[in-house]
Amino acid sequence: MEEEIDDESLDLFEPFYDDEWAEQMHCAVTVCDTEGKILYMNEKSRATFASHGDLIGHNMFECHSLQSQAKIRELMATDGTNSYTIQKNGVKKMIYQTTWKRDGKVAGLVEISMVIPEEMPHYVRS
């Protein structure tokens, strides 16, 4: 992840974003633009990927498989959402990915990663 990306487009996100809510959350929040450039990571996200250094301004596609890259591109092209669970180092997480928009047009992707219990209640409501 050596290649730095021009900081100009980081300003694309800033005027519309108050990150206080994301900094207070008990989950990782990562935001990228449509090219995959990471625009924002809350503290939990930065801590999760701390071993990779400061990733803001870098391209997230560099650390994803070709299959994951294709899925992310599909989400942005179709204004889609994606959710799944993972388990790593004995910790189970739910990953939720969704587009974010600017002026009604898809401007990138938000990924929220939250630790979940091994067994979780499920409720059916009417």
Secondary structure by P-SEA (a helix, b strand, c coil): ccccccccccccccccccccccccccbbbbbbccccccccccaaaaaaaccccccccccccccccaaaaaaaaaaaaaccccccccccccbbbbbbbbbbbccccccbbbbbbbbbccbbbbbbcc
